[in-house]
Amino acid sequence: NLGMVTGGKNTGRIGTIFHYEKHNGGFDIVHFKDAHGHTYATRLTYAFIIGTGKQPAITLPRSEGVKRTILEEQQDRLQNQLR
């Protein structure tokens, strides 16, 4: 299933859910894998299903929910300034 993170450090990231951990007496954890193959985890309460398989039921933003590093963002800003 395709899901989106709605809270925590990974807010706004979109990826495929590939693992679910159930912790009795604690927070359940959901593991995601994004389009670039990066994995991240969040609490179950922050996971929101937006589609089945790899097909979203909603329109995704241009970045498709992939979080870019600070260096990638800086490089893009510098390239835009040079134009």
Backbone bond lengths (Angstrom), bond angles and torsions (degrees), N, CA, C in turn:
res aa  C-N    CA-C-N  psi(-1)  N-CA   C-N-CA  omega(-1)  CA-C   N-CA-C  phi
1 N - - - 1.455 - - 1.517 110.63 -
2 L 1.306 115.99 148.76 1.446 122.47 178.16 1.522 108.53 -93.81
3 G 1.320 116.96 132.40 1.458 120.42 -176.64 1.510 112.22 -137.17
4 M 1.331 114.58 163.34 1.459 122.28 179.09 1.515 108.43 -127.38
5 V 1.323 117.04 143.70 1.459 121.97 178.54 1.520 108.36 -92.15
6 T 1.340 116.50 127.75 1.466 121.02 -175.44 1.516 113.65 -107.84
7 G 1.326 118.74 1.07 1.462 120.68 179.40 1.517 111.12 -160.40
8 G 1.326 115.24 165.70 1.455 120.15 178.67 1.512 112.33 86.77
9 K 1.330 115.56 -166.22 1.463 122.52 -176.67 1.526 112.84 -64.20
10 N 1.326 117.92 -31.14 1.464 122.26 -175.62 1.524 113.51 -97.93
11 T 1.314 117.82 25.02 1.457 121.93 -178.52 1.523 111.41 -54.91
12 G 1.337 115.83 131.24 1.456 121.57 176.71 1.511 114.75 91.40
13 R 1.320 117.85 -9.29 1.464 119.82 -179.87 1.524 109.69 -78.45
14 I 1.330 115.17 145.62 1.456 122.16 -178.87 1.513 108.44 -123.46
15 G 1.328 116.12 137.68 1.455 119.50 179.39 1.515 111.93 -166.22
16 T 1.320 114.85 179.31 1.460 122.26 178.87 1.518 108.78 -91.66
17 I 1.310 116.74 131.53 1.465 121.13 177.69 1.522 107.99 -77.65
18 F 1.346 115.96 122.93 1.455 118.22 -179.83 1.518 113.46 -120.45
19 H 1.339 118.52 -9.05 1.466 119.46 178.87 1.516 109.81 -155.94
20 Y 1.319 115.45 146.56 1.458 122.45 179.87 1.520 107.87 -134.32
21 E 1.335 117.36 126.58 1.466 122.19 178.58 1.516 109.33 -111.35
22 K 1.318 116.47 127.83 1.455 121.08 177.35 1.522 108.22 -101.81
23 H 1.333 116.90 122.81 1.456 122.95 179.22 1.524 108.88 -116.37
24 N 1.314 116.75 112.50 1.458 120.48 178.61 1.523 109.94 -67.88
25 G 1.319 116.37 128.27 1.457 121.28 179.90 1.516 113.85 79.49
26 G 1.330 118.15 2.77 1.463 121.58 179.98 1.517 110.41 -135.50
27 F 1.317 115.46 -162.96 1.457 120.61 179.99 1.523 110.17 -88.34
28 D 1.327 117.05 133.97 1.460 121.07 173.75 1.527 107.86 -75.56
29 I 1.338 116.41 142.02 1.458 122.69 -174.71 1.523 109.99 -114.45
30 V 1.341 116.57 136.52 1.461 122.94 176.79 1.521 107.66 -116.39
31 H 1.337 117.38 132.04 1.461 122.83 179.16 1.524 109.04 -104.06
32 F 1.333 115.57 134.49 1.462 123.19 -179.18 1.524 109.98 -117.61
33 K 1.340 115.86 158.02 1.464 122.93 170.48 1.522 106.32 -132.57
34 D 1.355 117.15 124.12 1.463 119.94 -176.80 1.525 111.25 -87.92
35 A 1.332 116.59 -176.32 1.462 122.31 -174.61 1.526 112.69 -65.80
36 H 1.337 117.87 -23.47 1.462 121.60 179.09 1.525 112.39 -92.65
37 G 1.332 117.69 1.06 1.456 121.46 178.38 1.520 114.76 90.77
38 H 1.326 118.26 1.84 1.459 121.14 177.91 1.525 109.39 -75.89
39 T 1.318 116.46 140.98 1.458 120.49 179.07 1.526 109.55 -109.29
40 Y 1.309 115.71 148.76 1.454 122.67 177.31 1.514 107.98 -154.27
41 A 1.330 116.35 162.14 1.456 121.58 -176.72 1.523 109.67 -131.52
42 T 1.319 116.19 153.83 1.454 121.89 177.83 1.522 109.06 -152.21
43 R 1.303 116.10 169.79 1.461 120.84 176.71 1.533 109.78 -70.11
44 L 1.314 115.45 151.81 1.460 120.66 179.68 1.526 111.48 -59.89
45 T 1.326 117.49 -34.97 1.469 120.19 -178.38 1.526 112.06 -67.30
46 Y 1.345 117.93 -19.74 1.460 121.87 178.79 1.527 112.65 -93.21
47 A 1.328 118.52 -4.53 1.473 121.57 -178.45 1.527 109.55 -92.09
48 F 1.332 115.47 134.79 1.459 121.91 -178.53 1.526 107.69 -132.22
49 I 1.324 117.60 120.45 1.458 122.24 -177.98 1.525 109.37 -76.21
50 I 1.355 116.35 128.85 1.467 120.28 -179.30 1.520 112.69 -121.08
51 G 1.337 118.06 3.23 1.462 120.00 179.14 1.508 111.80 178.67
52 T 1.321 115.00 169.38 1.461 120.20 178.20 1.522 109.06 -107.89
53 G 1.324 115.71 144.95 1.455 119.88 -176.24 1.516 109.51 62.87
54 K 1.321 117.07 -132.36 1.465 120.85 176.28 1.518 111.32 -107.50
55 Q 1.323 117.84 10.89 1.458 123.36 -178.40 1.532 110.23 -99.93
56 P 1.348 119.02 113.34 1.465 120.28 179.12 1.531 111.39 -75.15
57 A 1.322 115.97 148.02 1.455 121.53 177.06 1.530 111.10 -89.24
58 I 1.341 116.53 -5.29 1.457 122.17 179.27 1.533 108.99 -125.83
59 T 1.316 116.71 167.44 1.458 121.39 176.20 1.522 108.91 -81.11
60 L 1.339 116.64 128.45 1.458 121.62 -179.00 1.523 110.69 -92.57
61 P 1.346 117.50 154.16 1.456 119.85 176.14 1.534 111.09 -66.96
62 R 1.308 116.30 171.31 1.461 121.96 -176.46 1.527 112.05 -56.93
63 S 1.344 117.64 -37.78 1.463 121.13 -178.45 1.524 112.41 -78.23
64 E 1.311 117.76 -7.36 1.468 124.34 -179.76 1.517 112.67 56.39
65 G 1.331 117.59 28.91 1.455 121.85 175.38 1.511 115.27 76.62
66 V 1.324 117.63 15.11 1.460 121.23 178.49 1.521 108.65 -89.30
67 K 1.329 116.53 124.52 1.455 121.37 -179.52 1.522 109.50 -81.45
68 R 1.335 115.74 128.81 1.457 120.80 -179.99 1.519 109.51 -95.23
69 T 1.326 116.55 152.40 1.459 120.90 178.58 1.522 109.46 -76.01
70 I 1.319 116.14 165.87 1.459 121.59 179.12 1.524 110.19 -62.18
71 L 1.331 117.08 -38.67 1.470 120.62 -179.70 1.527 111.69 -65.72
72 E 1.337 117.78 -38.41 1.465 121.06 177.71 1.525 110.68 -65.29
73 E 1.331 116.93 -41.86 1.465 120.17 178.28 1.525 111.39 -65.18
74 Q 1.337 116.44 -40.85 1.454 120.85 179.31 1.526 110.92 -63.83
75 Q 1.309 117.30 -41.90 1.460 121.42 179.47 1.526 110.95 -62.44
76 D 1.317 117.87 -41.59 1.463 121.35 178.27 1.524 111.63 -64.95
77 R 1.354 117.35 -40.21 1.465 120.64 178.28 1.528 110.78 -63.14
78 L 1.340 116.66 -41.90 1.462 120.17 179.52 1.522 111.33 -65.38
79 Q 1.313 117.62 -40.48 1.464 120.96 177.86 1.512 111.60 -64.57
80 N 1.331 117.37 -37.86 1.462 120.51 178.56 1.530 111.33 -68.94
81 Q 1.332 117.93 -32.63 1.456 120.93 178.34 1.528 111.49 -70.64
82 L 1.339 117.15 -32.39 1.452 121.14 -179.10 1.524 112.27 -74.78
83 R 1.296 118.19 -19.23 1.472 121.91 -179.05 1.489 112.55 -75.99
